[in-house]
Amino acid sequence: MPRRHALERVGVLGHYYCGMLDVYSDLTQQSSVFGNHFELVEMCELNELRKAVTEDGVRAKVEQLRREFDVAPECEPSE
């Protein structure tokens, strides 16, 4: 499978259970409409991913987001 562009991937933390009707979304339908891919991530996985992030990686991702999206000028860099 070809590698998807990072901005087409959406992380979903944890899994839904039947009592979570107030937060449930149909991820399959959203994928078919918007063309994105959902990654179901558990806390332990998220922790390992966070540990692997470097300052250069953060800087590069912020630059990418600013190139690809209209970011309001009043948005602080820390946000």
N, CA, C, O and CB atoms as a CASP TS submission, in Angstrom:
PFRMAT TS
TARGET T0000
AUTHOR 0000-0000-0000
METHOD Language model
MODEL 1
PARENT N/A
ATOM      1  N   MET     1       0.851  -1.173   0.000  1.00  0.00           N
ATOM      2  CA  MET     1       0.000   0.000   0.000  1.00  0.00           C
ATOM      3  C   MET     1       0.899   1.240   0.000  1.00  0.00           C
ATOM      4  O   MET     1       1.872   1.287   0.753  1.00  0.00           O
ATOM      5  CB  MET     1      -0.969  -0.004   1.229  1.00  0.00           C
ATOM      6  N   PRO     2       0.593   2.244  -0.829  1.00  0.00           N
ATOM      7  CA  PRO     2       1.421   3.455  -0.859  1.00  0.00           C
ATOM      8  C   PRO     2       1.320   4.215   0.453  1.00  0.00           C
ATOM      9  O   PRO     2       0.281   4.213   1.114  1.00  0.00           O
ATOM     10  CB  PRO     2       1.006   4.364  -2.024  1.00  0.00           C
ATOM     11  N   ARG     3       2.422   4.865   0.816  1.00  0.00           N
ATOM     12  CA  ARG     3       2.428   5.671   2.049  1.00  0.00           C
ATOM     13  C   ARG     3       1.530   6.876   1.846  1.00  0.00           C
ATOM     14  O   ARG     3       1.635   7.580   0.842  1.00  0.00           O
ATOM     15  CB  ARG     3       3.879   6.121   2.432  1.00  0.00           C
ATOM     16  N   ARG     4       0.655   7.105   2.798  1.00  0.00           N
ATOM     17  CA  ARG     4      -0.278   8.231   2.715  1.00  0.00           C
ATOM     18  C   ARG     4       0.399   9.479   3.246  1.00  0.00           C
ATOM     19  O   ARG     4       1.248   9.416   4.136  1.00  0.00           O
ATOM     20  CB  ARG     4      -1.584   7.939   3.504  1.00  0.00           C
ATOM     21  N   HIS     5       0.015  10.603   2.692  1.00  0.00           N
ATOM     22  CA  HIS     5       0.495  11.895   3.160  1.00  0.00           C
ATOM     23  C   HIS     5       0.120  12.038   4.627  1.00  0.00           C
ATOM     24  O   HIS     5      -0.983  11.658   5.021  1.00  0.00           O
ATOM     25  CB  HIS     5      -0.095  13.066   2.310  1.00  0.00           C
ATOM     26  N   ALA     6       1.017  12.577   5.439  1.00  0.00           N
ATOM     27  CA  ALA     6       0.788  12.656   6.884  1.00  0.00           C
ATOM     28  C   ALA     6      -0.477  13.416   7.255  1.00  0.00           C
ATOM     29  O   ALA     6      -1.088  13.124   8.282  1.00  0.00           O
ATOM     30  CB  ALA     6       1.966  13.305   7.549  1.00  0.00           C
ATOM     31  N   LEU     7      -0.881  14.386   6.441  1.00  0.00           N
ATOM     32  CA  LEU     7      -2.060  15.167   6.781  1.00  0.00           C
ATOM     33  C   LEU     7      -3.348  14.443   6.400  1.00  0.00           C
ATOM     34  O   LEU     7      -4.438  14.913   6.727  1.00  0.00           O
ATOM     35  CB  LEU     7      -2.003  16.520   6.096  1.00  0.00           C
ATOM     36  N   GLU     8      -3.239  13.313   5.718  1.00  0.00           N
ATOM     37  CA  GLU     8      -4.419  12.513   5.395  1.00  0.00           C
ATOM     38  C   GLU     8      -4.705  11.487   6.491  1.00  0.00           C
ATOM     39  O   GLU     8      -5.729  10.805   6.453  1.00  0.00           O
ATOM     40  CB  GLU     8      -4.230  11.805   4.048  1.00  0.00           C
ATOM     41  N   ARG     9      -3.816  11.380   7.452  1.00  0.00           N
ATOM     42  CA  ARG     9      -3.970  10.412   8.532  1.00  0.00           C
ATOM     43  C   ARG     9      -4.506  11.110   9.772  1.00  0.00           C
ATOM     44  O   ARG     9      -4.031  12.182  10.146  1.00  0.00           O
ATOM     45  CB  ARG     9      -2.628   9.711   8.840  1.00  0.00           C
ATOM     46  N   VAL    10      -5.494  10.498  10.402  1.00  0.00           N
ATOM     47  CA  VAL    10      -6.097  11.053  11.608  1.00  0.00           C
ATOM     48  C   VAL    10      -5.956  10.024  12.714  1.00  0.00           C
ATOM     49  O   VAL    10      -6.379   8.878  12.559  1.00  0.00           O
ATOM     50  CB  VAL    10      -7.596  11.437  11.379  1.00  0.00           C
ATOM     51  N   GLY    11      -5.366  10.426  13.822  1.00  0.00           N
ATOM     52  CA  GLY    11      -5.217   9.527  14.955  1.00  0.00           C
ATOM     53  C   GLY    11      -6.457   9.541  15.827  1.00  0.00           C
ATOM     54  O   GLY    11      -6.991  10.601  16.153  1.00  0.00           O
ATOM     55  N   VAL    12      -6.906   8.354  16.199  1.00  0.00           N
ATOM     56  CA  VAL    12      -8.036   8.212  17.119  1.00  0.00           C
ATOM     57  C   VAL    12      -7.487   7.466  18.330  1.00  0.00           C
ATOM     58  O   VAL    12      -7.006   6.338  18.215  1.00  0.00           O
ATOM     59  CB  VAL    12      -9.275   7.443  16.451  1.00  0.00           C
ATOM     60  N   LEU    13      -7.564   8.109  19.488  1.00  0.00           N
ATOM     61  CA  LEU    13      -7.003   7.534  20.697  1.00  0.00           C
ATOM     62  C   LEU    13      -7.999   6.591  21.345  1.00  0.00           C
ATOM     63  O   LEU    13      -9.094   7.002  21.729  1.00  0.00           O
ATOM     64  CB  LEU    13      -6.593   8.631  21.676  1.00  0.00           C
ATOM     65  N   GLY    14      -7.622   5.337  21.466  1.00  0.00           N
ATOM     66  CA  GLY    14      -8.471   4.333  22.102  1.00  0.00           C
ATOM     67  C   GLY    14      -9.538   3.818  21.155  1.00  0.00           C
ATOM     68  O   GLY    14      -9.528   4.120  19.962  1.00  0.00           O
ATOM     69  N   HIS    15     -10.444   3.048  21.694  1.00  0.00           N
ATOM     70  CA  HIS    15     -11.502   2.431  20.901  1.00  0.00           C
ATOM     71  C   HIS    15     -12.855   2.773  21.508  1.00  0.00           C
ATOM     72  O   HIS    15     -12.978   2.963  22.718  1.00  0.00           O
ATOM     73  CB  HIS    15     -11.312   0.897  20.820  1.00  0.00           C
ATOM     74  N   TYR    16     -13.860   2.848  20.656  1.00  0.00           N
ATOM     75  CA  TYR    16     -15.221   3.091  21.121  1.00  0.00           C
ATOM     76  C   TYR    16     -15.787   1.825  21.756  1.00  0.00           C
ATOM     77  O   TYR    16     -15.385   0.717  21.399  1.00  0.00           O
ATOM     78  CB  TYR    16     -16.121   3.564  19.959  1.00  0.00           C
ATOM     79  N   TYR    17     -16.701   1.981  22.678  1.00  0.00           N
ATOM     80  CA  TYR    17     -17.479   0.847  23.167  1.00  0.00           C
ATOM     81  C   TYR    17     -18.952   1.232  23.062  1.00  0.00           C
ATOM     82  O   TYR    17     -19.272   2.405  22.864  1.00  0.00           O
ATOM     83  CB  TYR    17     -17.085   0.463  24.649  1.00  0.00           C
ATOM     84  N   CYS    18     -19.830   0.280  23.188  1.00  0.00           N
ATOM     85  CA  CYS    18     -21.244   0.484  22.853  1.00  0.00           C
ATOM     86  C   CYS    18     -21.922   1.594  23.662  1.00  0.00           C
ATOM     87  O   CYS    18     -22.933   2.125  23.202  1.00  0.00           O
ATOM     88  CB  CYS    18     -21.993  -0.799  23.060  1.00  0.00           C
ATOM     89  N   GLY    19     -21.424   1.965  24.827  1.00  0.00           N
ATOM     90  CA  GLY    19     -22.051   3.009  25.624  1.00  0.00           C
ATOM     91  C   GLY    19     -21.612   4.416  25.266  1.00  0.00           C
ATOM     92  O   GLY    19     -22.064   5.375  25.891  1.00  0.00           O
ATOM     93  N   MET    20     -20.735   4.566  24.266  1.00  0.00           N
ATOM     94  CA  MET    20     -20.180   5.883  23.929  1.00  0.00           C
ATOM     95  C   MET    20     -20.914   6.509  22.737  1.00  0.00           C
ATOM     96  O   MET    20     -20.279   7.024  21.816  1.00  0.00           O
ATOM     97  CB  MET    20     -18.676   5.762  23.617  1.00  0.00           C
ATOM     98  N   LEU    21     -22.220   6.465  22.757  1.00  0.00           N
ATOM     99  CA  LEU    21     -22.984   6.967  21.621  1.00  0.00           C
ATOM    100  C   LEU    21     -22.836   8.470  21.426  1.00  0.00           C
ATOM    101  O   LEU    21     -23.048   8.961  20.317  1.00  0.00           O
ATOM    102  CB  LEU    21     -24.436   6.624  21.794  1.00  0.00           C
ATOM    103  N   ASP    22     -22.482   9.211  22.464  1.00  0.00           N
ATOM    104  CA  ASP    22     -22.343  10.659  22.334  1.00  0.00           C
ATOM    105  C   ASP    22     -21.074  11.072  21.598  1.00  0.00           C
ATOM    106  O   ASP    22     -20.985  12.211  21.140  1.00  0.00           O
ATOM    107  CB  ASP    22     -22.361  11.295  23.695  1.00  0.00           C
ATOM    108  N   VAL    23     -20.102  10.195  21.471  1.00  0.00           N
ATOM    109  CA  VAL    23     -18.854  10.556  20.802  1.00  0.00           C
ATOM    110  C   VAL    23     -18.574   9.709  19.564  1.00  0.00           C
ATOM    111  O   VAL    23     -17.568   9.928  18.889  1.00  0.00           O
ATOM    112  CB  VAL    23     -17.706  10.429  21.766  1.00  0.00           C
ATOM    113  N   TYR    24     -19.429   8.760  19.257  1.00  0.00           N
ATOM    114  CA  TYR    24     -19.158   7.847  18.151  1.00  0.00           C
ATOM    115  C   TYR    24     -19.216   8.551  16.802  1.00  0.00           C
ATOM    116  O   TYR    24     -20.083   9.394  16.570  1.00  0.00           O
ATOM    117  CB  TYR    24     -20.144   6.697  18.172  1.00  0.00           C
ATOM    118  N   SER    25     -18.301   8.204  15.927  1.00  0.00           N
ATOM    119  CA  SER    25     -18.304   8.647  14.532  1.00  0.00           C
ATOM    120  C   SER    25     -18.096   7.421  13.660  1.00  0.00           C
ATOM    121  O   SER    25     -17.391   6.490  14.051  1.00  0.00           O
ATOM    122  CB  SER    25     -17.197   9.733  14.263  1.00  0.00           C
ATOM    123  N   ASP    26     -18.695   7.415  12.498  1.00  0.00           N
ATOM    124  CA  ASP    26     -18.523   6.321  11.560  1.00  0.00           C
ATOM    125  C   ASP    26     -17.230   6.575  10.781  1.00  0.00           C
ATOM    126  O   ASP    26     -17.234   7.301   9.787  1.00  0.00           O
ATOM    127  CB  ASP    26     -19.760   6.190  10.597  1.00  0.00           C
ATOM    128  N   LEU    27     -16.136   5.982  11.232  1.00  0.00           N
ATOM    129  CA  LEU    27     -14.836   6.232  10.633  1.00  0.00           C
ATOM    130  C   LEU    27     -14.774   5.741   9.186  1.00  0.00           C
ATOM    131  O   LEU    27     -14.093   6.344   8.356  1.00  0.00           O
ATOM    132  CB  LEU    27     -13.749   5.565  11.455  1.00  0.00           C
ATOM    133  N   THR    28     -15.474   4.662   8.884  1.00  0.00           N
ATOM    134  CA  THR    28     -15.489   4.142   7.513  1.00  0.00           C
ATOM    135  C   THR    28     -16.157   5.137   6.575  1.00  0.00           C
ATOM    136  O   THR    28     -15.662   5.392   5.477  1.00  0.00           O
ATOM    137  CB  THR    28     -16.215   2.783   7.453  1.00  0.00           C
ATOM    138  N   GLN    29     -17.278   5.696   7.006  1.00  0.00           N
ATOM    139  CA  GLN    29     -17.974   6.673   6.168  1.00  0.00           C
ATOM    140  C   GLN    29     -17.138   7.940   6.006  1.00  0.00           C
ATOM    141  O   GLN    29     -17.067   8.500   4.912  1.00  0.00           O
ATOM    142  CB  GLN    29     -19.348   7.016   6.770  1.00  0.00           C
ATOM    143  N   GLN    30     -16.513   8.390   7.078  1.00  0.00           N
ATOM    144  CA  GLN    30     -15.678   9.585   6.987  1.00  0.00           C
ATOM    145  C   GLN    30     -14.519   9.357   6.024  1.00  0.00           C
ATOM    146  O   GLN    30     -14.179  10.241   5.238  1.00  0.00           O
ATOM    147  CB  GLN    30     -15.148   9.979   8.373  1.00  0.00           C
ATOM    148  N   SER    31     -13.912   8.173   6.085  1.00  0.00           N
ATOM    149  CA  SER    31     -12.812   7.850   5.168  1.00  0.00           C
ATOM    150  C   SER    31     -13.278   7.874   3.721  1.00  0.00           C
ATOM    151  O   SER    31     -12.580   8.394   2.850  1.00  0.00           O
ATOM    152  CB  SER    31     -12.220   6.477   5.501  1.00  0.00           C
ATOM    153  N   SER    32     -14.455   7.314   3.463  1.00  0.00           N
ATOM    154  CA  SER    32     -14.942   7.263   2.081  1.00  0.00           C
ATOM    155  C   SER    32     -15.288   8.655   1.560  1.00  0.00           C
ATOM    156  O   SER    32     -15.126   8.919   0.368  1.00  0.00           O
ATOM    157  CB  SER    32     -16.169   6.351   1.984  1.00  0.00           C
ATOM    158  N   VAL    33     -15.760   9.550   2.426  1.00  0.00           N
ATOM    159  CA  VAL    33     -16.135  10.898   1.988  1.00  0.00           C
ATOM    160  C   VAL    33     -14.904  11.800   1.855  1.00  0.00           C
ATOM    161  O   VAL    33     -14.765  12.515   0.863  1.00  0.00           O
ATOM    162  CB  VAL    33     -17.140  11.519   2.976  1.00  0.00           C
ATOM    163  N   PHE    34     -14.014  11.769   2.849  1.00  0.00           N
ATOM    164  CA  PHE    34     -12.894  12.705   2.872  1.00  0.00           C
ATOM    165  C   PHE    34     -11.589  12.123   2.343  1.00  0.00           C
ATOM    166  O   PHE    34     -10.642  12.869   2.091  1.00  0.00           O
ATOM    167  CB  PHE    34     -12.684  13.188   4.263  1.00  0.00           C
ATOM    168  N   GLY    35     -11.523  10.807   2.171  1.00  0.00           N
ATOM    169  CA  GLY    35     -10.327  10.180   1.617  1.00  0.00           C
ATOM    170  C   GLY    35      -9.177  10.050   2.594  1.00  0.00           C
ATOM    171  O   GLY    35      -8.041   9.825   2.178  1.00  0.00           O
ATOM    172  N   ASN    36      -9.442  10.183   3.868  1.00  0.00           N
ATOM    173  CA  ASN    36      -8.367  10.064   4.852  1.00  0.00           C
ATOM    174  C   ASN    36      -8.303   8.644   5.421  1.00  0.00           C
ATOM    175  O   ASN    36      -9.113   7.781   5.083  1.00  0.00           O
ATOM    176  CB  ASN    36      -8.567  11.083   5.988  1.00  0.00           C
ATOM    177  N   HIS    37      -7.337   8.434   6.277  1.00  0.00           N
ATOM    178  CA  HIS    37      -7.143   7.137   6.911  1.00  0.00           C
ATOM    179  C   HIS    37      -7.082   7.354   8.421  1.00  0.00           C
ATOM    180  O   HIS    37      -6.401   8.265   8.892  1.00  0.00           O
ATOM    181  CB  HIS    37      -5.844   6.431   6.385  1.00  0.00           C
ATOM    182  N   PHE    38      -7.785   6.529   9.171  1.00  0.00           N
ATOM    183  CA  PHE    38      -7.776   6.634  10.623  1.00  0.00           C
ATOM    184  C   PHE    38      -6.841   5.603  11.222  1.00  0.00           C
ATOM    185  O   PHE    38      -6.900   4.419  10.891  1.00  0.00           O
ATOM    186  CB  PHE    38      -9.187   6.462  11.186  1.00  0.00           C
ATOM    187  N   GLU    39      -5.986   6.066  12.100  1.00  0.00           N
ATOM    188  CA  GLU    39      -5.100   5.191  12.859  1.00  0.00           C
ATOM    189  C   GLU    39      -5.677   5.075  14.264  1.00  0.00           C
ATOM    190  O   GLU    39      -5.765   6.072  14.981  1.00  0.00           O
ATOM    191  CB  GLU    39      -3.620   5.736  12.884  1.00  0.00           C
ATOM    192  N   LEU    40      -6.068   3.871  14.663  1.00  0.00           N
ATOM    193  CA  LEU    40      -6.541   3.656  16.028  1.00  0.00           C
ATOM    194  C   LEU    40      -5.314   3.412  16.895  1.00  0.00           C
ATOM    195  O   LEU    40      -4.595   2.429  16.717  1.00  0.00           O
ATOM    196  CB  LEU    40      -7.559   2.450  16.114  1.00  0.00           C
ATOM    197  N   VAL    41      -5.089   4.322  17.833  1.00  0.00           N
ATOM    198  CA  VAL    41      -3.865   4.326  18.629  1.00  0.00           C
ATOM    199  C   VAL    41      -4.211   4.144  20.100  1.00  0.00           C
ATOM    200  O   VAL    41      -5.152   4.756  20.605  1.00  0.00           O
ATOM    201  CB  VAL    41      -3.071   5.637  18.415  1.00  0.00           C
ATOM    202  N   GLU    42      -3.456   3.309  20.776  1.00  0.00           N
ATOM    203  CA  GLU    42      -3.604   3.127  22.223  1.00  0.00           C
ATOM    204  C   GLU    42      -2.608   4.027  22.947  1.00  0.00           C
ATOM    205  O   GLU    42      -1.623   4.465  22.353  1.00  0.00           O
ATOM    206  CB  GLU    42      -3.392   1.635  22.626  1.00  0.00           C
ATOM    207  N   MET    43      -2.856   4.303  24.223  1.00  0.00           N
ATOM    208  CA  MET    43      -1.999   5.213  24.998  1.00  0.00           C
ATOM    209  C   MET    43      -0.539   4.776  24.994  1.00  0.00           C
ATOM    210  O   MET    43       0.348   5.621  24.873  1.00  0.00           O
ATOM    211  CB  MET    43      -2.498   5.304  26.434  1.00  0.00           C
ATOM    212  N   CYS    44      -0.268   3.489  25.123  1.00  0.00           N
ATOM    213  CA  CYS    44       1.125   3.022  25.146  1.00  0.00           C
ATOM    214  C   CYS    44       1.811   3.310  23.806  1.00  0.00           C
ATOM    215  O   CYS    44       2.993   3.653  23.778  1.00  0.00           O
ATOM    216  CB  CYS    44       1.185   1.504  25.464  1.00  0.00           C
ATOM    217  N   GLU    45       1.077   3.174  22.697  1.00  0.00           N
ATOM    218  CA  GLU    45       1.635   3.490  21.379  1.00  0.00           C
ATOM    219  C   GLU    45       1.899   4.982  21.253  1.00  0.00           C
ATOM    220  O   GLU    45       2.947   5.394  20.756  1.00  0.00           O
ATOM    221  CB  GLU    45       0.686   3.024  20.261  1.00  0.00           C
ATOM    222  N   LEU    46       0.944   5.792  21.706  1.00  0.00           N
ATOM    223  CA  LEU    46       1.097   7.239  21.651  1.00  0.00           C
ATOM    224  C   LEU    46       2.315   7.683  22.458  1.00  0.00           C
ATOM    225  O   LEU    46       3.057   8.567  22.030  1.00  0.00           O
ATOM    226  CB  LEU    46      -0.169   7.932  22.171  1.00  0.00           C
ATOM    227  N   ASN    47       2.519   7.080  23.611  1.00  0.00           N
ATOM    228  CA  ASN    47       3.660   7.399  24.455  1.00  0.00           C
ATOM    229  C   ASN    47       4.977   7.098  23.729  1.00  0.00           C
ATOM    230  O   ASN    47       5.911   7.898  23.783  1.00  0.00           O
ATOM    231  CB  ASN    47       3.583   6.614  25.773  1.00  0.00           C
ATOM    232  N   GLU    48       5.050   5.960  23.060  1.00  0.00           N
ATOM    233  CA  GLU    48       6.268   5.603  22.322  1.00  0.00           C
ATOM    234  C   GLU    48       6.490   6.557  21.142  1.00  0.00           C
ATOM    235  O   GLU    48       7.621   6.965  20.878  1.00  0.00           O
ATOM    236  CB  GLU    48       6.184   4.143  21.818  1.00  0.00           C
ATOM    237  N   LEU    49       5.422   6.907  20.442  1.00  0.00           N
ATOM    238  CA  LEU    49       5.547   7.859  19.339  1.00  0.00           C
ATOM    239  C   LEU    49       6.043   9.210  19.836  1.00  0.00           C
ATOM    240  O   LEU    49       6.903   9.832  19.212  1.00  0.00           O
ATOM    241  CB  LEU    49       4.205   8.025  18.621  1.00  0.00           C
ATOM    242  N   ARG    50       5.497   9.662  20.967  1.00  0.00           N
ATOM    243  CA  ARG    50       5.899  10.962  21.534  1.00  0.00           C
ATOM    244  C   ARG    50       7.367  10.964  21.930  1.00  0.00           C
ATOM    245  O   ARG    50       8.064  11.959  21.729  1.00  0.00           O
ATOM    246  CB  ARG    50       5.034  11.308  22.754  1.00  0.00           C
ATOM    247  N   LYS    51       7.840   9.858  22.491  1.00  0.00           N
ATOM    248  CA  LYS    51       9.250   9.761  22.887  1.00  0.00           C
ATOM    249  C   LYS    51      10.187   9.878  21.686  1.00  0.00           C
ATOM    250  O   LYS    51      11.327  10.320  21.827  1.00  0.00           O
ATOM    251  CB  LYS    51       9.503   8.441  23.612  1.00  0.00           C
ATOM    252  N   ALA    52       9.710   9.483  20.509  1.00  0.00           N
ATOM    253  CA  ALA    52      10.544   9.483  19.305  1.00  0.00           C
ATOM    254  C   ALA    52      10.581  10.838  18.600  1.00  0.00           C
ATOM    255  O   ALA    52      11.357  11.016  17.661  1.00  0.00           O
ATOM    256  CB  ALA    52      10.047   8.433  18.342  1.00  0.00           C
ATOM    257  N   VAL    53       9.759  11.796  19.031  1.00  0.00           N
ATOM    258  CA  VAL    53       9.699  13.104  18.382  1.00  0.00           C
ATOM    259  C   VAL    53      10.912  13.939  18.754  1.00  0.00           C
ATOM    260  O   VAL    53      11.306  14.004  19.918  1.00  0.00           O
ATOM    261  CB  VAL    53       8.408  13.842  18.766  1.00  0.00           C
ATOM    262  N   THR    54      11.502  14.579  17.740  1.00  0.00           N
ATOM    263  CA  THR    54      12.652  15.463  17.981  1.00  0.00           C
ATOM    264  C   THR    54      12.225  16.913  17.785  1.00  0.00           C
ATOM    265  O   THR    54      11.185  17.190  17.188  1.00  0.00           O
ATOM    266  CB  THR    54      13.840  15.109  17.032  1.00  0.00           C
ATOM    267  N   GLU    55      13.036  17.831  18.293  1.00  0.00           N
ATOM    268  CA  GLU    55      12.761  19.263  18.101  1.00  0.00           C
ATOM    269  C   GLU    55      12.757  19.605  16.618  1.00  0.00           C
ATOM    270  O   GLU    55      11.919  20.386  16.165  1.00  0.00           O
ATOM    271  CB  GLU    55      13.807  20.129  18.846  1.00  0.00           C
ATOM    272  N   ASP    56      13.688  19.027  15.853  1.00  0.00           N
ATOM    273  CA  ASP    56      13.725  19.275  14.407  1.00  0.00           C
ATOM    274  C   ASP    56      12.458  18.753  13.742  1.00  0.00           C
ATOM    275  O   ASP    56      11.935  19.385  12.824  1.00  0.00           O
ATOM    276  CB  ASP    56      14.967  18.615  13.773  1.00  0.00           C
ATOM    277  N   GLY    57      11.963  17.612  14.193  1.00  0.00           N
ATOM    278  CA  GLY    57      10.734  17.056  13.648  1.00  0.00           C
ATOM    279  C   GLY    57       9.539  17.954  13.918  1.00  0.00           C
ATOM    280  O   GLY    57       8.692  18.153  13.048  1.00  0.00           O
ATOM    281  N   VAL    58       9.475  18.495  15.126  1.00  0.00           N
ATOM    282  CA  VAL    58       8.384  19.413  15.481  1.00  0.00           C
ATOM    283  C   VAL    58       8.463  20.662  14.614  1.00  0.00           C
ATOM    284  O   VAL    58       7.454  21.111  14.071  1.00  0.00           O
ATOM    285  CB  VAL    58       8.443  19.795  16.990  1.00  0.00           C
ATOM    286  N   ARG    59       9.649  21.216  14.485  1.00  0.00           N
ATOM    287  CA  ARG    59       9.836  22.422  13.677  1.00  0.00           C
ATOM    288  C   ARG    59       9.412  22.178  12.223  1.00  0.00           C
ATOM    289  O   ARG    59       8.732  23.011  11.623  1.00  0.00           O
ATOM    290  CB  ARG    59      11.308  22.880  13.734  1.00  0.00           C
ATOM    291  N   ALA    60       9.816  21.041  11.666  1.00  0.00           N
ATOM    292  CA  ALA    60       9.465  20.712  10.279  1.00  0.00           C
ATOM    293  C   ALA    60       7.952  20.541  10.113  1.00  0.00           C
ATOM    294  O   ALA    60       7.390  20.970   9.105  1.00  0.00           O
ATOM    295  CB  ALA    60      10.189  19.428   9.836  1.00  0.00           C
ATOM    296  N   LYS    61       7.290  19.921  11.092  1.00  0.00           N
ATOM    297  CA  LYS    61       5.840  19.707  10.995  1.00  0.00           C
ATOM    298  C   LYS    61       5.093  21.032  11.105  1.00  0.00           C
ATOM    299  O   LYS    61       4.112  21.243  10.392  1.00  0.00           O
ATOM    300  CB  LYS    61       5.359  18.734  12.092  1.00  0.00           C
ATOM    301  N   VAL    62       5.537  21.926  11.984  1.00  0.00           N
ATOM    302  CA  VAL    62       4.897  23.242  12.116  1.00  0.00           C
ATOM    303  C   VAL    62       5.056  24.026  10.807  1.00  0.00           C
ATOM    304  O   VAL    62       4.115  24.680  10.356  1.00  0.00           O
ATOM    305  CB  VAL    62       5.512  24.041  13.312  1.00  0.00           C
ATOM    306  N   GLU    63       6.239  23.960  10.203  1.00  0.00           N
ATOM    307  CA  GLU    63       6.454  24.633   8.922  1.00  0.00           C
ATOM    308  C   GLU    63       5.531  24.061   7.854  1.00  0.00           C
ATOM    309  O   GLU    63       4.958  24.814   7.066  1.00  0.00           O
ATOM    310  CB  GLU    63       7.922  24.500   8.481  1.00  0.00           C
ATOM    311  N   GLN    64       5.379  22.741   7.818  1.00  0.00           N
ATOM    312  CA  GLN    64       4.488  22.098   6.850  1.00  0.00           C
ATOM    313  C   GLN    64       3.047  22.557   7.056  1.00  0.00           C
ATOM    314  O   GLN    64       2.364  22.897   6.090  1.00  0.00           O
ATOM    315  CB  GLN    64       4.580  20.565   6.968  1.00  0.00           C
ATOM    316  N   LEU    65       2.582  22.572   8.294  1.00  0.00           N
ATOM    317  CA  LEU    65       1.218  23.005   8.583  1.00  0.00           C
ATOM    318  C   LEU    65       0.993  24.453   8.152  1.00  0.00           C
ATOM    319  O   LEU    65      -0.058  24.778   7.599  1.00  0.00           O
ATOM    320  CB  LEU    65       0.917  22.849  10.074  1.00  0.00           C
ATOM    321  N   ARG    66       1.963  25.315   8.399  1.00  0.00           N
ATOM    322  CA  ARG    66       1.824  26.723   8.020  1.00  0.00           C
ATOM    323  C   ARG    66       1.821  26.897   6.499  1.00  0.00           C
ATOM    324  O   ARG    66       1.183  27.814   5.983  1.00  0.00           O
ATOM    325  CB  ARG    66       2.955  27.552   8.640  1.00  0.00           C
ATOM    326  N   ARG    67       2.539  26.014   5.773  1.00  0.00           N
ATOM    327  CA  ARG    67       2.528  26.069   4.303  1.00  0.00           C
ATOM    328  C   ARG    67       1.192  25.596   3.740  1.00  0.00           C
ATOM    329  O   ARG    67       0.684  26.161   2.771  1.00  0.00           O
ATOM    330  CB  ARG    67       3.667  25.216   3.726  1.00  0.00           C
ATOM    331  N   GLU    68       0.625  24.558   4.349  1.00  0.00           N
ATOM    332  CA  GLU    68      -0.545  23.891   3.769  1.00  0.00           C
ATOM    333  C   GLU    68      -1.885  24.401   4.295  1.00  0.00           C
ATOM    334  O   GLU    68      -2.929  24.094   3.719  1.00  0.00           O
ATOM    335  CB  GLU    68      -0.453  22.425   4.024  1.00  0.00           C
ATOM    336  N   PHE    69      -1.868  25.168   5.372  1.00  0.00           N
ATOM    337  CA  PHE    69      -3.109  25.687   5.952  1.00  0.00           C
ATOM    338  C   PHE    69      -2.991  27.181   6.183  1.00  0.00           C
ATOM    339  O   PHE    69      -1.892  27.701   6.375  1.00  0.00           O
ATOM    340  CB  PHE    69      -3.444  24.966   7.273  1.00  0.00           C
ATOM    341  N   ASP    70      -4.119  27.867   6.164  1.00  0.00           N
ATOM    342  CA  ASP    70      -4.154  29.277   6.530  1.00  0.00           C
ATOM    343  C   ASP    70      -4.204  29.356   8.051  1.00  0.00           C
ATOM    344  O   ASP    70      -5.222  29.043   8.669  1.00  0.00           O
ATOM    345  CB  ASP    70      -5.380  30.014   5.876  1.00  0.00           C
ATOM    346  N   VAL    71      -3.105  29.772   8.638  1.00  0.00           N
ATOM    347  CA  VAL    71      -3.026  29.886  10.095  1.00  0.00           C
ATOM    348  C   VAL    71      -3.228  31.350  10.457  1.00  0.00           C
ATOM    349  O   VAL    71      -2.544  32.225   9.926  1.00  0.00           O
ATOM    350  CB  VAL    71      -1.653  29.348  10.646  1.00  0.00           C
ATOM    351  N   ALA    72      -4.155  31.614  11.353  1.00  0.00           N
ATOM    352  CA  ALA    72      -4.453  32.988  11.761  1.00  0.00           C
ATOM    353  C   ALA    72      -3.204  33.619  12.364  1.00  0.00           C
ATOM    354  O   ALA    72      -2.502  32.984  13.151  1.00  0.00           O
ATOM    355  CB  ALA    72      -5.630  33.027  12.776  1.00  0.00           C
ATOM    356  N   PRO    73      -2.927  34.870  11.997  1.00  0.00           N
ATOM    357  CA  PRO    73      -1.714  35.557  12.495  1.00  0.00           C
ATOM    358  C   PRO    73      -1.689  35.637  14.027  1.00  0.00           C
ATOM    359  O   PRO    73      -0.612  35.647  14.623  1.00  0.00           O
ATOM    360  CB  PRO    73      -1.629  36.980  11.902  1.00  0.00           C
ATOM    361  N   GLU    74      -2.847  35.694  14.660  1.00  0.00           N
ATOM    362  CA  GLU    74      -2.856  35.790  16.121  1.00  0.00           C
ATOM    363  C   GLU    74      -2.597  34.451  16.811  1.00  0.00           C
ATOM    364  O   GLU    74      -2.541  34.385  18.039  1.00  0.00           O
ATOM    365  CB  GLU    74      -4.180  36.344  16.585  1.00  0.00           C
ATOM    366  N   CYS    75      -2.442  33.407  16.039  1.00  0.00           N
ATOM    367  CA  CYS    75      -2.146  32.094  16.617  1.00  0.00           C
ATOM    368  C   CYS    75      -0.693  32.071  17.084  1.00  0.00           C
ATOM    369  O   CYS    75       0.236  32.178  16.283  1.00  0.00           O
ATOM    370  CB  CYS    75      -2.414  30.951  15.585  1.00  0.00           C
ATOM    371  N   GLU    76      -0.521  31.931  18.383  1.00  0.00           N
ATOM    372  CA  GLU    76       0.822  31.924  18.966  1.00  0.00           C
ATOM    373  C   GLU    76       1.588  30.665  18.511  1.00  0.00           C
ATOM    374  O   GLU    76       0.986  29.603  18.355  1.00  0.00           O
ATOM    375  CB  GLU    76       0.740  31.983  20.525  1.00  0.00           C
ATOM    376  N   PRO    77       2.900  30.777  18.300  1.00  0.00           N
ATOM    377  CA  PRO    77       3.683  29.599  17.902  1.00  0.00           C
ATOM    378  C   PRO    77       3.545  28.418  18.874  1.00  0.00           C
ATOM    379  O   PRO    77       3.609  27.262  18.457  1.00  0.00           O
ATOM    380  CB  PRO    77       5.144  29.981  17.785  1.00  0.00           C
ATOM    381  N   SER    78       3.356  28.705  20.156  1.00  0.00           N
ATOM    382  CA  SER    78       3.219  27.617  21.139  1.00  0.00           C
ATOM    383  C   SER    78       1.910  26.855  20.978  1.00  0.00           C
ATOM    384  O   SER    78       1.775  25.732  21.464  1.00  0.00           O
ATOM    385  CB  SER    78       3.310  28.173  22.554  1.00  0.00           C
ATOM    386  N   GLU    79       0.945  27.468  20.295  1.00  0.00           N
ATOM    387  CA  GLU    79      -0.347  26.813  20.097  1.00  0.00           C
ATOM    388  C   GLU    79      -0.274  25.831  18.963  1.00  0.00           C
ATOM    389  O   GLU    79      -1.268  25.180  18.646  1.00  0.00           O
ATOM    390  CB  GLU    79      -1.440  27.834  19.831  1.00  0.00           C
TER
END
